Amino acid sequence: MIALLAHLTPTGFGPWTDGMARLFLEPTELLLVIALVLLAAQSGRPCTNRLPLLLPLAWLLGGLIGLHLSEELLQSLACTAVVAATGLLVALGVRLRAQVLLPSVVLLASGFGLVAGSALEGHPGALAALLGETVAIAALTTLLGQLLAPSHPRWRAIAIRVGGSWITAASMLMVGWLVRHPR
């Protein structure tokens, strides 16, 4: 029973809530979602408006595929390096066009969803947990996107770049930890 719950911390409120909590208990996934919202906000309104739909749907699609994999895709080092690179793009102030950013978001979200789904595979409430995590991603993406939409462009640009540098720093610390202490 312990092995089945290794990637889903029980909250006592059922698998749906366990999945929602999973986003906030997995630092790599949480940092990726925040970094993608910051990158979209930095890239402009069209990206920020489309992100709350694309990010959760791509995550859910990848997660549904991951639920049907026979073994877990544990790619901690690669996933953390991707988060660090995304945070670095934000910290450097890189503005991507919607034609580049949105397909990249779909690719990253479906990849991370695939890893998350494979981690939940075999859990009795895996589908409910995946749906809960997807709802948490949609809510966080929408709230952050709206928060970063005020008409104070200078303040917003500074805050976004600082957030990106913190995401990069945290990810680099996690990469160092994973290299030093491999699983």
ZIFENPE-V113728 format. One record per pair of residues at least 24 apart in sequence whose C-alpha atoms are under 7 Angstrom apart, sorted by the first residue. I is the first residue (numbers start at 0). J is the second residue. Records with the same first field share a line. If there is no record, write none. Layout:
I: J / J
//
This chain:
3: 121 / 122
6: 118 / 119
14: 124 / 127 / 128
15: 127 / 128 / 130 / 131
16: 131
17: 128
18: 128 / 129 / 131 / 132
19: 131 / 132 / 135
21: 132
22: 132
27: 79 / 82
30: 82 / 166
31: 82
34: 85 / 86 / 163
36: 140 / 143 / 144
37: 89 / 159
38: 89
40: 144 / 147
41: 94
42: 94 / 95 / 96
46: 97 / 101
47: 144
51: 137 / 140 / 141
53: 105
54: 104 / 105 / 108
55: 133 / 136 / 137
57: 105 / 108 / 109
58: 108 / 109 / 111 / 112 / 133
59: 112 / 133
60: 109
61: 109 / 110 / 112 / 113
62: 112 / 113 / 115 / 116 / 129
63: 116
64: 113
65: 113 / 114 / 116 / 117
66: 116 / 117 / 119 / 120
67: 120
68: 117
70: 117
71: 117 / 118
72: 114 / 117 / 118
73: 114
76: 174 / 177
79: 170 / 173 / 174
80: 170 / 174
82: 170
83: 166 / 167 / 170 / 171
86: 163 / 164 / 166 / 167
87: 163 / 164 / 167
89: 159 / 160 / 163
90: 160 / 161 / 163 / 164
91: 160
92: 160
//
